[in-house]
């Protein structure tokens, strides 16, 4: 308490200070003369109020824990009222001064932050600071502190804030906990390839704050710089498994785990693994393209690691092809087949035996199911199944077994017939030539009888086809032989001196009337030349023939041909002028009327009534011509 005192005329002995609290508690303090300040240390003390429990950050701040707390202003001591009077040696005192009011207060507040492993073990001083009371002029003080010791992150730290002031009992907050933030730590232990384009990354997520972390699996082609990452998943600390999809098949791939929080991203070490190859692209199996094999073709898996391509037929392994291969010829597939020719038959001809047949239709090989599987150290990629077969063989030639040997024939188109000109020729058997002698007045009748033919010796035929894959079975057998053509006869007569003249050239009729024979009945010597196609020519025996001598008109006759000119009248039996071209169906005497006796318009005979002159029987109407008259 500072007091200015005017010097009085008395001898100042000192001062008496009277303190009254609540109008009851009175305390006197004696102050020596010359003192101008007196500290009342017995006045009611101020009181420190407990601050709010500090709020500690849980990993939200990288590398440290930050705290906030609200510290209320300490309560001042209870007010006291003071009066002072001067005390003199003369035994008198001055009047009391006017009363003044004062109270004790805190001058400086010290804040100390303690850290420990548990609530009961808080021994490390983290923050120790002082705040003048003026700090509280605007109200409660917002205290801030931090723990910058960020290692290790865990276990959780416990904190308590202690307030102290000179001469006062300290107060402390309840315990709180917090931990510094850190960039996540993640490790990659193994990579499990689960498919051609998928994998699982197995690792560990280290316990850091704040948790959980956002974990991603990442990959890149071996040798490349940039990673591609999959979807983010929230993962708690501990063991983890992160799937990846969309990987390139058949490639060496670098894998990495990454974990990210608000402070940054932690990455694991890189592991490399190989994905299985994809299925061979555009796989096709030949369908009858080649009779020797089935051609399998595919596209190489570009940029992929393929050790071999394994070929399967019907589920059975055939062969491994190097990983750079793109084709394989399966010569062990079922071969195509060709049957024996059918419908074999023969037909004889004079010069050849015609053999005919129907060529078989070559058949492709049986269909097989094929698959190509790409293989590397990580796995396989199987193609779709494809059906393929060997092509049908091609007929290149024909073999004909003629019993006397094998004849090979070819052509385009492939023949389905064969003419065997080497078969035995047909034969001709001799007969007899006869010539009429005086039988006919108009001609000599020639007759070649008894001549005949026989087919050639028979052969047994069979046929097979030759193909680019071999020969077919033999066909069934057929028997055939050369057959002669029809008999043809040529008639000649001997002119003498070994020369023969033609009577009739070759014709199939075996008889002929030689009207050129001498009319006077002179004889001729005839011969016949007999032939048939496919055989030789036979010369017959010689035969002599001649015509009957002719009769003149009026001579007795028995047939018309005996008359030199005209007809033999059936009524008279004598040769008469010819009667021809009857036009009337009535013919009493059996002979016909000539046209010169016919009316041209009516085309009927001009009949002469009975009793009128006539020349021929046919002129008489229903009568006979007798002595120049009709009767």
C-alpha positions in Angstrom: 0.0 0.0 0.0 1.6 3.2 -1.0 0.6 6.3 1.0 1.8 9.9 0.6 1.9 11.6 4.0 2.3 15.3 4.7 4.8 16.1 7.4 3.0 17.3 10.6 4.4 19.5 13.2 4.6 16.4 15.4 7.3 14.0 15.7 6.3 11.1 13.6 6.7 7.8 15.3 5.3 5.6 12.6 2.0 4.5 11.1 -0.9 2.3 12.1 -2.7 0.6 9.3 -6.1 -0.8 10.1 -7.5 -3.6 7.9 -11.1 -4.5 8.1 -12.6 -7.5 6.2 -16.3 -7.8 6.0 -16.7 -5.1 8.6 -15.7 -7.5 11.4 -12.2 -8.8 11.1 -9.9 -6.0 12.1 -6.2 -6.3 12.0 -3.7 -3.5 12.8 -0.3 -3.3 11.3 2.4 -1.0 12.7 4.6 0.6 10.2 7.9 2.2 11.1 8.4 5.8 10.3 10.1 6.3 7.1 8.4 3.3 5.4 6.0 4.1 2.6 5.1 0.6 1.5 3.7 -2.2 3.5 2.9 -5.6 2.0 -0.1 -7.3 3.6 0.8 -11.0 3.2 -1.9 -12.0 5.5 -4.7 -10.7 3.4 -6.9 -13.4 1.9 -4.9 -15.2 -0.8 -6.0 -15.5 -4.4 -7.1 -18.9 -5.8 -5.9 -20.7 -8.9 -8.7 -22.2 -10.9 -8.2 -25.5 -12.7 -8.0 -25.2 -16.4 -9.9 -27.3 -18.8 -8.3 -30.7 -19.6 -6.0 -30.1 -22.6 -7.2 -31.3 -25.9 -4.4 -33.3 -27.5 -4.2 -34.0 -31.2 -4.5 -37.7 -32.2 -2.1 -37.9 -35.1 -3.6 -34.9 -36.9 -0.3 -32.9 -36.8 2.8 -34.4 -38.4 5.6 -35.1 -36.0 4.1 -33.5 -32.9 1.1 -33.4 -30.5 -0.6 -30.1 -30.2 -2.6 -29.1 -27.2 -5.1 -26.4 -26.3 -6.6 -25.6 -22.9 -8.7 -22.8 -21.5 -7.2 -21.4 -18.3 -9.6 -19.2 -16.3 -8.3 -16.1 -14.5 -7.2 -16.9 -11.0 -9.7 -15.6 -8.4 -8.3 -12.6 -6.5 -8.2 -12.6 -2.7 -11.2 -11.3 -0.7 -11.2 -7.5 -0.7 -9.9 -5.7 2.4 -10.6 -2.1 3.5 -7.6 -0.2 4.8 -7.3 3.0 6.8 -4.0 4.5 7.9 -3.2 7.0 10.6 0.0 8.6 11.8 1.4 7.8 15.1 3.5 10.4 16.9 5.9 10.2 19.7 3.9 12.6 21.5 1.3 9.8 22.0 -1.2 11.2 19.7 -2.4 9.9 16.4 -3.8 11.6 13.4 -7.2 11.0 12.1 -7.7 7.9 10.0 -7.3 8.4 6.3 -10.2 7.7 4.0 -10.6 3.9 3.6 -9.2 2.3 0.5 -9.9 -1.2 -0.7 -7.4 -3.7 -1.9 -6.9 -7.5 -2.5 -4.2 -9.9 -3.2 -3.8 -11.2 -6.8 -1.6 -13.5 -8.9 1.1 -11.7 -10.8 2.4 -14.6 -12.9 0.8 -17.9 -13.8 3.2 -20.7 -14.6 1.9 -23.5 -17.0 3.7 -26.8 -17.0 2.8 -29.7 -19.3 3.9 -33.2 -18.1 4.0 -36.3 -20.3 4.1 -39.9 -19.2 3.6 -43.5 -20.3 0.4 -43.7 -18.1 -1.9 -41.5 -16.2 -0.1 -42.2 -12.9 3.4 -41.7 -14.3 3.7 -38.2 -15.6 7.3 -37.2 -15.2 8.6 -35.6 -18.3 8.2 -31.8 -18.6 7.3 -30.9 -22.1 6.3 -27.3 -21.8 7.1 -24.8 -18.9 5.9 -21.3 -19.5 4.8 -18.2 -17.5 1.9 -15.9 -18.3 1.5 -12.5 -16.6 -1.8 -11.8 -15.0 -2.4 -9.2 -17.6 -2.9 -12.0 -20.0 -6.2 -12.6 -18.4 -7.5 -9.1 -18.8 -9.6 -10.1 -21.8 -10.9 -13.2 -20.1 -9.8 -16.8 -19.9 -6.5 -17.5 -21.4 -6.4 -19.9 -24.5 -3.3 -21.9 -23.8 -1.5 -23.7 -26.6 1.4 -26.2 -26.4 3.0 -28.9 -28.3 5.0 -32.1 -27.9 7.6 -32.2 -30.7 9.1 -35.4 -29.8 7.4 -37.6 -32.5 9.4 -40.8 -32.1 8.1 -43.3 -31.5 4.5 -42.6 -32.6 3.1 -45.2 -30.3 2.4 -46.1 -27.6 -0.1 -43.4 -26.8 1.3 -40.6 -24.6 -0.6 -39.2 -21.5 -0.5 -35.6 -20.7 -1.5 -33.3 -17.7 -1.3 -29.5 -17.5 -0.3 -28.0 -14.1 -0.9 -24.4 -13.1 1.2 -22.8 -10.4 1.7 -19.3 -9.0 4.0 -17.9 -6.3 2.7 -18.6 -2.9 -0.3 -20.6 -4.1 -1.1 -24.3 -4.3 -0.8 -25.6 -7.9 -3.8 -27.1 -9.7 -3.7 -29.6 -12.6 -6.0 -30.9 -15.2 -7.3 -34.4 -15.6 -5.1 -36.6 -17.8 -5.5 -36.6 -21.5 -3.8 -38.7 -24.3 -2.5 -37.9 -27.7 0.1 -38.9 -30.2 1.9 -37.3 -33.1 1.0 -37.8 -36.7 3.2 -39.7 -39.1 3.5 -40.7 -42.7 2.1 -44.2 -43.0 4.5 -47.2 -43.2 3.6 -50.2 -45.3 5.6 -53.3 -46.2 5.0 -55.7 -49.1 5.8 -59.3 -48.2 4.5 -61.5 -51.1 2.8 -61.1 -54.4 0.3 -63.9 -55.3 -0.7 -64.0 -58.9 -4.3 -65.1 -59.0 -5.0 -64.9 -62.7 -3.8 -63.7 -66.0 -4.5 -60.1 -65.1 -5.1 -60.2 -61.3 -2.9 -60.4 -58.2 -3.1 -60.1 -54.4 -0.4 -58.1 -52.6 0.1 -59.3 -49.1 1.9 -57.1 -46.6 1.8 -55.2 -43.3 0.4 -51.8 -42.5 2.4 -50.3 -39.6 0.5 -48.7 -36.8 0.7 -45.0 -37.4 -1.5 -42.0 -36.8 -4.0 -41.1 -37.9 -5.5 -44.5 -38.7 -6.8 -46.2 -40.7 -4.8 -45.4 -43.8 -5.8 -45.3 -47.4 -3.9 -48.2 -49.0 -3.4 -48.8 -52.7 -1.7 -51.6 -54.7 0.4 -50.3 -57.5 2.2 -51.8 -60.5 4.4 -51.0 -63.5 5.9 -53.0 -66.2 9.4 -54.0 -65.3 11.8 -51.3 -66.4 9.2 -48.5 -66.6 9.3 -45.5 -64.4 5.6 -44.8 -63.6 3.4 -46.9 -61.4 -0.3 -47.4 -62.0 -2.4 -47.8 -58.9 -5.6 -49.5 -58.1 -8.5 -48.4 -56.1 -8.0 -47.0 -52.6 -9.1 -49.1 -49.6 -9.2 -48.1 -46.0 -7.0 -50.5 -44.0 -6.5 -50.8 -40.3 -3.0 -51.5 -39.0 -1.7 -55.0 -39.2 -1.7 -57.6 -42.0 -3.3 -56.6 -45.2 -4.2 -58.1 -48.6 -4.8 -55.7 -51.5 -6.2 -57.1 -54.8 -5.1 -55.7 -58.2 -6.9 -56.2 -61.5 -6.3 -55.1 -65.1 -2.7 -56.3 -65.1 -1.1 -57.1 -68.5 -0.9 -60.8 -69.0 2.4 -62.6 -69.5 4.7 -59.8 -68.3 7.2 -59.2 -65.6 5.6 -56.6 -63.3 6.9 -54.5 -60.4 4.5 -54.4 -57.5 4.4 -51.9 -54.6 2.0 -51.1 -51.7 1.3 -47.5 -50.9 -0.5 -46.0 -47.9 -1.5 -42.4 -47.7 -2.9 -40.2 -44.9 -3.1 -36.4 -44.4 0.6 -36.2 -43.8 1.8 -38.0 -46.9 2.3 -41.3 -48.6 4.4 -44.2 -47.5 5.6 -46.8 -50.0 6.8 -50.4 -49.7 9.8 -52.0 -51.3 9.2 -53.2 -54.9 8.6 -56.9 -55.6 8.6 -58.3 -59.2 6.4 -61.2 -60.4 5.4 -62.7 -63.7 1.8 -63.0 -64.8 0.5 -66.0 -66.8 0.2 -65.5 -70.5 -3.1 -64.8 -72.1 -4.8 -67.3 -74.5 -3.2 -67.4 -77.9 -5.2 -65.0 -80.1 -6.9 -65.9 -83.4 -6.5 -69.6 -83.0 -7.8 -71.6 -86.0 -7.6 -75.2 -87.0 -7.6 -76.2 -90.6 -10.8 -77.8 -91.8 -9.9 -79.9 -94.8 -7.3 -77.6 -96.2 -4.6 -80.2 -96.5 -4.8 -84.0 -96.8 -1.5 -84.5 -95.1 -2.1 -82.7 -91.8 -4.3 -80.3 -89.9 -2.7 -76.9 -89.8 -3.1 -75.1 -86.5 -2.3 -71.3 -86.5 -2.5 -68.6 -83.9 -1.0 -65.2 -83.2 1.9 -64.9 -80.8 1.1 -63.1 -77.6 2.8 -59.8 -78.4 5.4 -58.6 -75.8 4.4 -61.5 -73.5 6.7 -64.0 -71.9 5.8 -67.4 -73.4 8.1 -70.3 -72.9 6.1 -72.8 -75.0 2.8 -73.4 -76.7 1.4 -76.8 -75.8 -0.7 -78.5 -78.5 -3.6 -80.7 -77.5 -5.9 -82.9 -79.7 -9.0 -84.3 -78.0 -7.6 -83.3 -74.6 -4.4 -85.3 -75.2 -1.0 -83.6 -75.3 0.7 -83.7 -78.7 3.7 -81.5 -78.6 5.3 -78.4 -77.2 6.1 -75.6 -79.7 8.7 -72.9 -78.8 7.2 -69.7 -77.4 7.9 -67.8 -80.6 6.0 -70.3 -82.7 2.7 -69.4 -84.4 1.7 -72.7 -86.1 1.8 -76.5 -85.9 1.0 -79.2 -88.5 -0.7 -82.2 -87.0 0.2 -85.1 -89.3 -1.1 -87.6 -86.8 -4.7 -86.5 -87.2 -7.1 -89.1 -88.7 -6.4 -89.2 -92.4 -9.1 -88.8 -95.1 -10.3 -92.0 -96.8 -11.3 -93.1 -100.3 -13.5 -96.1 -101.0 -13.4 -98.5 -103.9 -15.0 -97.5 -107.2 -18.6 -98.7 -107.6 -21.0 -99.6 -110.4 -18.4 -101.2 -112.4 -19.7 -102.7 -115.7 -18.6 -103.7 -119.2 -20.0 -103.4 -122.7 -18.5 -105.1 -125.7 -17.7 -103.4 -129.0 -16.1 -104.9 -132.0 -12.7 -103.2 -131.4 -12.7 -102.7 -127.6 -14.2 -103.7 -124.3 -15.7 -100.6 -122.7 -15.3 -100.7 -118.9 -17.2 -98.1 -116.9 -17.4 -97.3 -113.2 -18.3 -94.6 -110.7 -15.3 -93.0 -109.0 -15.6 -92.8 -105.2 -16.0 -89.4 -103.5 -12.9 -89.0 -101.2 -13.8 -88.2 -97.6 -12.0 -85.9 -95.2 -10.5 -87.2 -92.0 -12.5 -87.4 -88.9 -12.9 -84.1 -87.0 -10.8 -83.5 -83.9 -10.9 -80.9 -81.2 -7.8 -78.8 -80.8 -6.5 -76.4 -78.2 -3.3 -74.4 -77.8 -2.1 -73.4 -74.4 0.5 -70.7 -73.8 2.8 -71.5 -70.9 5.3 -69.6 -68.8 6.7 -69.9 -65.3 3.7 -68.3 -63.8 0.9 -70.2 -65.4 -1.0 -70.9 -68.6 -3.4 -69.3 -71.0 -5.7 -71.7 -72.9 -7.3 -70.9 -76.3 -10.9 -71.8 -77.1 -11.3 -75.2 -78.6 -11.4 -75.4 -82.4 -12.5 -78.3 -84.6 -10.2 -79.3 -87.5 -9.7 -82.2 -89.8 -7.4 -83.4 -92.6 -8.7 -82.8 -96.1 -9.9 -85.5 -98.4 -7.3 -87.1 -100.7 -7.3 -86.1 -104.3 -7.7 -88.7 -107.0 -4.8 -88.5 -109.3 -5.1 -91.5 -111.6 -7.0 -94.8 -112.1 -5.6 -98.3 -112.3 -7.6 -100.9 -114.3 -6.8 -104.6 -113.8 -7.5 -106.3 -117.1 -6.5 -109.8 -116.0 -3.6 -109.4 -118.4 -2.0 -106.5 -116.5 -2.5 -103.2 -114.8 -3.3 -100.2 -116.9 -2.9 -96.7 -115.4 -4.9 -93.9 -116.8 -5.3 -90.3 -115.9 -6.9 -87.1 -117.1 -8.9 -84.1 -116.2 -11.5 -84.8 -115.3 -10.5 -88.2 -113.8 -11.7 -90.9 -116.2 -14.6 -93.2 -115.3 -14.3 -95.4 -118.3 -11.6 -97.4 -120.1 -11.5 -98.9 -123.6 -9.6 -102.2 -123.6 -8.4 -102.6 -127.2 -6.1 -105.4 -126.2 -8.9 -107.8 -125.4 -9.3 -110.8 -127.6 -11.0 -110.0 -131.0 -14.3 -111.6 -131.9 -14.3 -114.4 -134.5 -16.2 -115.2 -137.7 -17.4 -118.7 -138.6 -17.8 -119.8 -142.3 -21.1 -120.6 -144.0 -22.3 -121.5 -147.5 -23.1 -119.4 -150.6 -25.8 -120.7 -152.9 -27.1 -119.3 -156.3 -30.4 -120.1 -158.1 -30.1 -122.0 -161.3 -32.9 -121.3 -163.8 -35.4 -120.6 -161.1 -36.1 -117.1 -162.1 -36.1 -115.5 -165.5 -35.5 -112.0 -164.1 -32.6 -112.6 -161.8 -30.3 -115.1 -160.0 -31.0 -115.4 -156.3 -27.8 -115.4 -154.1 -28.0 -116.6 -150.5 -25.2 -116.6 -147.9 -26.3 -118.8 -145.1 -24.7 -120.3 -142.0 -22.2 -117.5 -141.5 -21.9 -116.5 -137.8 -19.8 -114.6 -135.3 -18.5 -115.2 -131.7 -17.4 -112.7 -129.1 -13.7 -112.4 -128.1 -12.2 -114.2 -125.1 -13.7 -112.7 -121.9 -11.6 -110.8 -119.4 -12.2 -110.0 -115.7 -11.9 -106.4 -114.8 -11.5 -104.5 -111.6 -10.7 -100.9 -110.9 -9.1 -98.8 -108.1 -8.3 -95.1 -107.8 -4.8 -93.7 -107.0 -4.7 -90.6 -104.7 -2.1 -88.3 -103.3 -2.5 -90.3 -100.1 -2.3 -93.8 -101.6 -4.5 -96.3 -103.5 -8.1 -97.2 -102.8 -9.3 -100.8 -102.4 -10.1 -102.7 -105.6 -13.6 -102.5 -106.9 -15.8 -105.6 -107.4 -15.1 -107.5 -110.6 -16.9 -107.4 -113.9 -16.5 -109.7 -116.9 -16.4 -108.3 -120.5 -15.4 -109.2 -124.0 -15.2 -107.7 -127.4 -18.4 -108.3 -129.4 -18.6 -108.4 -133.2 -20.6 -106.0 -135.3 -23.4 -107.3 -137.5 -22.6 -109.6 -140.5 -22.1 -107.8 -143.8 -22.1 -109.7 -147.1 -20.6 -108.5 -150.4 -21.6 -110.5 -153.6 -19.2 -110.7 -156.6 -19.0 -112.7 -159.8 -16.0 -114.0 -161.5 -15.0 -112.0 -164.6 -12.3 -114.4 -165.4 -8.6 -114.1 -165.1 -8.9 -113.9 -161.3 -10.9 -110.7 -161.5 -14.3 -110.3 -159.7 -16.9 -107.8 -160.4 -19.2 -106.3 -157.8 -22.8 -107.5 -157.7 -23.7 -105.8 -154.4 -21.6 -104.1 -151.9 -21.5 -104.9 -148.2 -24.9 -105.0 -146.6 -26.5 -106.8 -143.7 -28.9 -108.8 -146.0 -27.5 -112.2 -146.6 -29.4 -112.7 -149.9 -29.6 -110.8 -153.1 -31.4 -111.0 -156.5 -28.8 -110.5 -159.2 -30.9 -109.0 -162.0 -27.7 -108.3 -163.9 -27.2 -111.9 -164.6 -27.3 -112.7 -168.3 -30.9 -112.8 -169.5 -30.2 -115.7 -171.8 -29.5 -117.9 -168.9 -25.8 -118.0 -169.3 -24.2 -119.1 -165.9 -22.2 -116.9 -163.6 -19.7 -118.0 -160.9 -20.4 -116.1 -157.7 -18.6 -115.6 -154.4 -19.5 -113.8 -151.2 -17.2 -111.8 -149.0 -18.5 -112.0 -145.4 -17.3 -109.7 -142.6 -18.3 -108.3 -139.3 -16.8 -105.3 -137.4 -14.0 -106.5 -135.2 -13.3 -109.6 -137.2 -11.6 -110.4 -140.4 -13.2 -111.1 -143.8 -14.2 -114.6 -145.0 -14.4 -115.5 -148.7 -17.2 -118.0 -149.3 -17.3 -121.0 -151.5 -18.0 -120.4 -155.3 -21.6 -120.9 -156.5 -22.8 -121.0 -160.1 -26.2 -119.5 -160.9 -28.2 -118.5 -164.0 -31.6 -117.1 -165.0 -34.5 -119.1 -166.6 -34.6 -118.3 -170.4 -37.5 -115.8 -171.1 -40.7 -116.6 -173.1 -42.1 -114.5 -175.9 -45.7 -113.2 -176.1 -48.1 -116.0 -176.8 -45.8 -118.7 -175.3 -47.2 -120.8 -172.6 -46.2 -119.6 -169.1 -46.9 -120.4 -165.5 -45.7 -117.1 -163.9 -45.3 -113.5 -164.9 -41.5 -113.6 -164.5 -41.3 -116.2 -167.3 -42.6 -113.7 -169.9 -39.9 -111.7 -171.6 -42.3 -108.8 -171.9 -45.7 -108.6 -170.4 -47.5 -110.9 -168.0 -48.6 -114.4 -167.8 -52.3 -114.5 -168.3 -53.8 -116.6 -165.6 -56.8 -117.4 -167.8 -54.8 -118.5 -170.8 -51.5 -119.4 -169.4 -49.7 -117.5 -172.1 -47.5 -114.4 -172.1 -49.5 -111.2 -172.8 -48.7 -107.5 -172.7 -48.4 -106.2 -169.2 -51.5 -105.0 -167.4 -50.7 -102.5 -164.7 -52.1 -100.0 -162.3 -55.7 -101.2 -161.7 -58.1 -98.5 -160.6 -61.2 -100.5 -160.3 -61.6 -102.9 -157.3 -63.4 -105.4 -159.6 -60.9 -107.6 -161.3 -62.7 -110.7 -162.8 -59.7 -112.4 -164.3 -57.3 -111.7 -161.4 -55.0 -109.3 -163.4 -54.9 -105.6 -163.0 -55.7 -102.8 -165.5 -52.8 -100.6 -166.7 -53.4 -96.9 -166.4 -53.5 -96.3 -170.2 -56.9 -98.1 -170.0 -58.1 -95.8 -167.3 -60.1 -92.6 -167.4 -57.7 -90.0 -166.0 -60.5 -88.1 -164.2 -62.4 -91.0 -162.8 -59.4 -93.2 -162.3 -61.5 -96.3 -163.1 -61.1 -98.8 -165.8 -63.1 -98.2 -169.0 -65.2 -101.3 -168.9 -66.5 -102.7 -172.3 -70.0 -104.1 -172.1 -70.6 -107.7 -173.3 -70.6 -108.1 -177.1 -68.3 -105.1 -177.8 -64.8 -105.4 -179.1 -62.0 -105.8 -176.5 -58.3 -106.4 -176.3 -57.9 -107.6 -172.7 -60.0 -109.3 -170.1 -59.8 -106.3 -167.8 -61.7 -104.2 -170.4 -64.7 -106.4 -170.2 -67.3 -105.5 -167.6 -68.1 -108.7 -165.8 -66.9 -110.8 -168.8 -63.9 -112.2 -170.6 -62.3 -110.9 -173.8 -62.8 -113.7 -176.4 -61.7 -113.4 -180.0 -61.8 -109.6 -179.7 -65.2 -109.4 -178.1 -66.5 -109.3 -174.5 -68.6 -112.2 -173.4 
